[in-house]
Amino acid sequence: MAIDRPIFIVAPPRCGTTLLYQCLVAHPDVGYFNRANRNWVDSPRLAHWITKVGGLLGTYRDTPRESRSIWFRFFPERAVDVADARDATPEARAWFEERIEAVLRLRGAKRYSNKLPAHSLQVDFLAALWPDALFLQPLRDWRAVVASTMVKRERDFTGQWFGVRALGWQEQAKRPAHLAAAWHHRVVHEELARQAAARPGRFLPVQYEELLAAPQETMRRVFDFCGLPHDAALLAKATAGVRPTSDKWRETLTPPLLAEIEREQGDAMRAYEWRSSASSAATAAAAP
């Protein structure tokens, strides 16, 4: 079977990629790599059996995984996450198609999807493998992303880099966490903006705050873009786990830290600042 318009979720970590992925794969036509596929990558049928048995026993949940080890199989030792059309060798193409086709067939699914932040620097590679690939780009207020990145790095990646390994990440890893996180957010989204401009109609921006505020309406737009049929029951199921957000980022990203970022980045970060329609209208009304 040919792999029809695979769907890739591309954005820096902490932008809402996981939530969007969970909503997307709730669609019965969408297949994905799970934990068993990652652990037994060369045995899709065994992975499928282990998933079914583990699910019945409550020991092996069938949840989508980023599967970095799978996607970096053909370039595991790179200092940066960049991959381009030169990496889409016949060997790589055949290897990925064989495994994805097997996963879709075993699941009874029609479309494949994956979420991996590093894919943000690999659009050329993915598009060379599948010229009809589609890309969903979650966008979230940069202040919330920076704050969440700072917390995640301190909690789980102390002394290490957390995020996409864009060119220059080694130098940024030595800098204060808030400045490095802001740099990371900007450079990754700038690269995605370049890719989207080169591929009109293939990228769909998905605002995280809109997904939280109007989940069914947002997922209807996502499913329509992807060409996935849907009804009210499916939209309700896909968005059942969506919960409201808050401005908790203010506890981490204090005014002095914000001021440092703004001095260094200038106006660049304003393009990634969420403004609801209500706040935008209030700002316009208050303008002289």
N, C-alpha and C positions, 0 to 999 in steps of 0.2 A: 504494500500500500504506500502511496506517496504521502509525505508529511505535508499537510495542508496548512498554510499560514500559521506557523508556530508563533506563540505569543510570549514575549519576553518583558518582564518588569524590570526597568532600569532606573536607578537613582542611588544616591548615597544612602548608607544605613541611617535609620532613625527618621526616615521621611514618610513612613507609613507603608513601606513595601510589603511587610508581613501581613498587615491587615488586608491590603488590596489582594494579595495572593490568596489568602484564605477565602475571601469573597468570590474570587474568580473560580477557584477550583471546586467550589460548591456546585458549579454547573456540571451536570452529568456527562456532557460531551467533552470535558476537559480532563486530560490525563497529565501525570507528573511523575517525577522521581521521588520515591519516599525513602525512608531509612533503610529498608531492606534492599532496594535498588542500589543505594549508595554502597552498602556493605558487600553485595553480591552483584557487582555491576556487569560481570560477564555471564551471569546466569539469570536473566529476567524471569524465566519460568519458576526457578527455585525461589527467587525473591517474592514472586507473587504468592506462592504456596505458603512461605513463611509468614507473609503479611496476613493471609487469611487465617492460618492457625493461630498466630499470635494475637490477632484481633479477637478471636473466639475465647482465648485464654486471658485476655486483658493484659498481655505482656508486650505487644508489638503494635503500636498504633499506626494506622495508615494516614500519616500526615505528610504534607509536602516538605521536602528538604532542599536547601540551596544547592547542595551537591557540588561544592567547589572542586573536590578531588576528581569528580567525573569531568567537569568542564576544563580542568587544567591538565588533563591527561597528556596532551601533546605539547605542552609548554610549562612544565612544573617548576622549573628553577629560575624563572625570570625575577628580576628585581622590581619590575613594575608589572601592572596587570594588563598592559596594552596588548591587544592582538588585532591583526588586520587580515585582509584578504589573502595575504601570502601564507597565513596559517591554515587556511581552508584547503588543505591538501586532499587529494583523492582518498588517501588512507583515513584521514580524520572524517571526511564526509561519509564514507562507507561505515565507519565504526559508530558514529552517532546515529545515523539513519537506522542501522540494524537494531540498536537498543531502544530507540524511541518508538520505532514501529512495533517492536515486541511488547513494550509497555502499553501502548495504545490498544493493541489487539487483545491482550490479556484483560485489560480493563473494560473493553467494549467502548472505548472513547474514540473521538474523531479528531480532536485537536490537542496539541501538546503545549504546555506552558511551564516556564521556569522563572524563578526570582533569584537573582544573584547580583549584588551591588557591583562586583567586578565587571559584569557585562556592560556597564556604563562606558567602559573603555574598549569594548570589543564589538561594537555595533558593526563595523566593517567586516569583521570575521563572521558574525552571525548572518549578516545579509549576503555574504558570499556563499555560505552553506545553503541558505534558503532565501532566495531573492524576494519571496513574497512574505517574509517575516514581518510581524507587527510588534510595535513597542509601546508599552504603557509606562508613562513617566510620572510617578507620584511626586507631588510638590507639597511642601509643608513650610510654614513660616520659619525662616532661617533661625530665628532666635530660639524657637523650641527645638530645632534640630541640633544647634550648637550646644544648648544646655543638656539635652539628652545624650549627645556624644560625650560630653565632659563626664557625666555621671557614669556612663557605660565604661569609658576608658579607665576611670579611677577604680571602679568596682571589679571589673573583670579583666582588664588589660593593663594593669599597673606597670609602668615602665616600658610599655610597648605601644606600637602604632595600632589604632583601630580605625578601619575604614578602607576605602579603595586606595590602592597603591599607585597613585598618579605620579607622573614625573615630578620629582622634588619632594616626595613624601619623607625621605630619610632626613632631610634638613628640617622639615616641619615637625617631625617627631621629637626634636630636641627643644622645641619652643613651648611657651605656655599653652596649656590645653585649649583655652578659649580662642586664641589666635590661630592655632593649627586647625581647629574644627571649622572656623569660619573660612579659612583658606580652602580647606577640603570641600566644603559645601559649594563654594563658588566655582572652583576649577572643574569639578565633576559636572555641574549643571551647565557650565559654559561649553564643555565638550558635547554634551547631549543637545544643546541648542544648535551647535554646528551640524551635528548628525541629522537632526530633525529638518533643518533647512535644506539639506542635501537630499532628503527623502520625503517630499511633501505627501501628506496623506497616510504616512506609515506610523506616525507618532501620535499618541493621544495623551495630553497632560491631564492628570487626575489630581485635583486639589484635595489634600488630606482633610482639611477643615470642612470642605463640602461633603466629603464622604461621611464624616461624622454627623453633620447637620442634616443632610438629606440622603441617607444611604441608598434607598431604593431608586430614587431618581438618578443618583450618580452611577449606580451599577447598571441601570437601564442604558445609560449612555455608553458605558464600557462594553456591555454585551452587544449593543448595536454596532459599535465600532469594530468589534471582533467578528461580527457575523454569527453570533450565537443566539439561537431562538430562546425566548423567555416568556414567562407569564407572571401573574401576580404572586402565585404560590412560590415559584422559583426565586423571585426577587426577595420575598420575605425570608425564605430559607437562607439565601446567600448572605443576607445582611443581619441575620439573627444575633450575631455576636458583636455587632458594632455598638460602642458605648460613647457617651459624650466625652469631650476633652475639657481641659482647664488651662489656665495660664500658670501652671506650676513651674514653668521655665524661669519665672521671675525669681524664684528662690535660689536658683543656681547662677543665673546670668545677671549679676547685680549691675546697677548703673555705672560704676567705675569700669567694669569689664566690658560693658556695652560701648562705653566711650572709647576704650582702647581699640576695639574692633573697628568702630566707625572712623577713628583717626587713621588707621592703617588701610582700610578698604575703601575709604571715601564713600561715594554714593553707590558703589557696586552692589552692596547687599540689599538695597531698597527694592531691587527687582524681585527679590525672593521673600518679600515681606507680605504676609497675608493681610488683606483688607477686605472685610466682609462688605456686601453691598450696603448694609446699614451704616457701617462706619465710613465708607466712601461717600455716601450721600450726606452724612453729617459734616464731613470735612469740606465737601463742595459748598454746602449751605453756609459754612462759617467763613469761607474765603471772601476777601473784599471784592 
